[in-house]
Amino acid sequence: MATENKVQEYICPVEVTLEIIGGKWKAVILWHLAKKTLRFSQLQRRLTGVTQKMLTQQLRELERDGMIHREVFPEVPPRVEYSLTDQGRSLEPVLARMCAWGTQRLAEKTQEEKEARSA
């Protein structure tokens, strides 16, 4: 997250949230990890279109910000699992509302498209 000096620079608390979960993949990663602990390859399969580089970057940032835990198992080949921390779990209600809003918005857009085609 931001350094202590930057805390005073925020104009709105939403900025703090978006700094941590903003972008195309972070909220989706958190959504999947809210359901269960996942390995890198499992996350990559669930996130259609994400590159390995981007997923690695997003996971590192979420780990740095204390939202996820990365556990490396001493095996050959190495196994790495990702899970939510308590801080990450605190975002579950936010993610659930985002999901509900997205579902509603998708239904509205689908209805608008049907009406436009029939007009």
C-alpha positions in Angstrom: 0.0 0.0 0.0 1.0 3.6 0.1 3.7 5.0 2.4 2.6 7.1 5.4 3.5 10.3 3.6 1.0 9.4 0.8 -1.9 8.8 3.2 -2.3 12.6 3.5 -2.5 12.9 -0.3 -5.8 11.0 -0.6 -8.7 13.2 -1.5 -11.3 10.4 -1.0 -11.3 7.1 0.8 -12.3 5.4 -2.4 -8.9 6.2 -3.7 -7.3 4.0 -1.0 -9.6 1.1 -2.0 -8.9 1.5 -5.7 -5.2 1.7 -5.1 -5.3 -1.8 -3.6 -8.0 -3.5 -5.8 -8.1 -1.3 -8.9 -7.2 -2.6 -12.3 -8.6 -5.3 -14.5 -7.5 -8.4 -12.5 -7.1 -7.7 -8.8 -10.7 -7.8 -7.7 -11.3 -10.9 -9.9 -8.3 -12.6 -8.2 -9.6 -11.7 -4.8 -13.1 -13.0 -5.8 -11.7 -16.4 -6.8 -9.5 -16.6 -3.7 -12.5 -15.8 -1.5 -14.0 -19.1 -2.6 -10.9 -21.3 -2.0 -7.1 -21.4 -1.9 -5.7 -21.7 -5.4 -2.4 -22.4 -7.1 -1.0 -20.1 -9.7 -2.1 -22.3 -12.6 -5.6 -22.6 -11.2 -5.9 -18.9 -11.1 -4.5 -18.5 -14.6 -7.1 -20.9 -16.0 -9.9 -19.0 -14.2 -8.7 -15.6 -15.5 -9.2 -15.9 -19.3 -6.9 -13.5 -21.1 -4.5 -12.7 -18.3 -0.8 -13.2 -19.2 1.6 -15.0 -16.8 3.5 -11.8 -16.4 0.4 -9.7 -15.5 -0.9 -12.4 -13.1 2.5 -12.6 -11.3 2.6 -8.8 -11.0 -1.0 -8.5 -9.6 -0.4 -11.3 -7.1 2.9 -9.7 -5.9 1.1 -6.4 -5.4 -1.8 -8.0 -3.6 0.7 -9.8 -1.4 2.7 -6.6 -0.8 -0.6 -4.9 0.3 -1.4 -7.7 2.7 -4.5 -8.9 0.8 -3.2 -12.4 0.0 -0.9 -14.9 1.5 1.6 -16.8 -0.7 2.7 -20.2 0.6 5.5 -22.1 -1.0 5.7 -25.8 -0.3 9.2 -27.4 -0.3 8.4 -29.9 -3.0 9.8 -30.8 -6.5 8.4 -29.2 -8.5 7.6 -26.4 -6.1 4.0 -25.8 -5.2 2.8 -22.3 -4.5 -0.7 -21.6 -3.1 -2.5 -18.3 -2.7 -5.2 -17.5 -0.1 -6.8 -14.4 1.4 -5.5 -12.9 4.5 -7.9 -11.6 7.1 -7.4 -8.1 5.5 -8.3 -9.6 2.2 -11.3 -11.4 3.7 -12.5 -8.0 4.9 -13.1 -7.1 1.2 -15.6 -10.0 0.7 -18.7 -7.8 1.3 -17.3 -5.2 -1.2 -16.7 -7.9 -3.8 -20.1 -9.4 -3.2 -21.7 -6.0 -3.8 -19.6 -5.5 -6.9 -20.8 -8.9 -8.2 -24.4 -8.1 -7.5 -24.0 -4.7 -9.3 -22.3 -6.3 -12.2 -25.0 -9.0 -12.5 -27.7 -6.3 -12.5 -25.8 -4.1 -15.0 -25.3 -7.1 -17.4 -29.0 -7.9 -17.2 -29.9 -4.3 -18.0 -27.5 -4.1 -20.9 -28.9 -7.4 -22.3 -32.4 -6.0 -22.0 -31.4 -2.8 -23.7 -29.8 -4.7 -26.6 -33.0 -6.9 -27.0 -35.1 -3.8 -27.1 -32.8 -2.1 -29.6 -32.9 -5.1 -32.0 -36.7 -5.3 -31.8 -37.3 -1.6 -32.5 
